[in-house]
Amino acid sequence: MSVMVKSAVAAIFLCQAQAALAGPAIPGTSCEAFPGDSWWHADISALPVHPRSAKWMSHMSSGVHLHPDFGPSFGEQAVPYGIPITIVSGNHKRVPVRFTYASQSDKVDYPLGNDTLVEGGQYKSGDRHTIIIRKDNCQLYETWATYPKDGKWHAGSGATWDLKSNDLRPLGWTSADAAGLPILPGLLRYEETVDGTIDHAIRFTTNITDRSFLWPARHQAGSVNDAAYPPMGARFRLKSGYRIAAGLRRDTKAVLQAMKRYGLVLADNGSPWYFQGTADERWPGALLDELKQVPASAFEAVDTLPLRRSNDSMQVK
């Protein structure tokens, strides 16, 4: 085989490999939610069960069922239930933000404004997360407890990421999540659920956590010093033996298959086994009802340490 042919074949294989790593773009952008070799996109179906799986599960209300923490608007709620994503262009005005935890917040101007979608609505109480993607350079901005007041913006903390990079925040720093991780890649999105293209772990919460965290998490907000309780960053998967009934909806099957392949990530303190998705009016009630039938006891913790390449990166082996 000539050198020229070998080079052409190598180029083909390289393009195929890069295509395999590329995930679906976030709607309204050409940006992926972090590179394909990120921990968020790692297949954990064959990883070993974590040695503390049974202990953790025994302290995580494993007798309950999953609860989708998202859905269409209902009752007096004027906006969809979930965490919204705001897409902005490079010329969007950026403003300074006053942070409660300023020492662990990225000190840059954030593209916040009247067009910013706030979890629960701009004038409601609650966690009030914001997720903003600057589509021209794939920069991600996230805040929580976000309020406009007297012409200025205030938030609990703020974090930024380059969606093209696997870099982590400084060790010990929080983000808009207690685990110090980005929220965006852990949100279930309507489009990927309908298309069956979910390729990432899903963010979820539990009420009591240990004061520790596992790579790639950078921070904890636990209430106990007890290794029998789960730490931030722990990853759980739907057991391989859990039967996905043939009669379930196609989109329900897609979510459950993703929970087997990519799992759930413990990212914050909250109600046990609540998992998060985007705020979207299109979420079907029948999908949410079927997901609520999945018992928490069908999950197990996995050991993701074999995936780690570096303590300071989300890139996996």
Secondary structure by P-SEA (a helix, b strand, c coil): ccaaaaaaaaaaaaaaaaaaaccccccccccccccccccccccccccccccaaaaaaaacccccccccccccccccccccccbbbbbbccccbbbbbbcccccccccccccccccccccccccccccbbbbbbccccbbbbbbcccccccccccccbbbbbccccccccccccccccccccccccccccaaaaaaccccbbbbbcccccccccccccccccccccccccccccbbbbccccccccccccaaaaaaaaaaaabbbbbcccccccbbbbcccccccaaaaaaaaacccccbbbbbcccccccccccccc
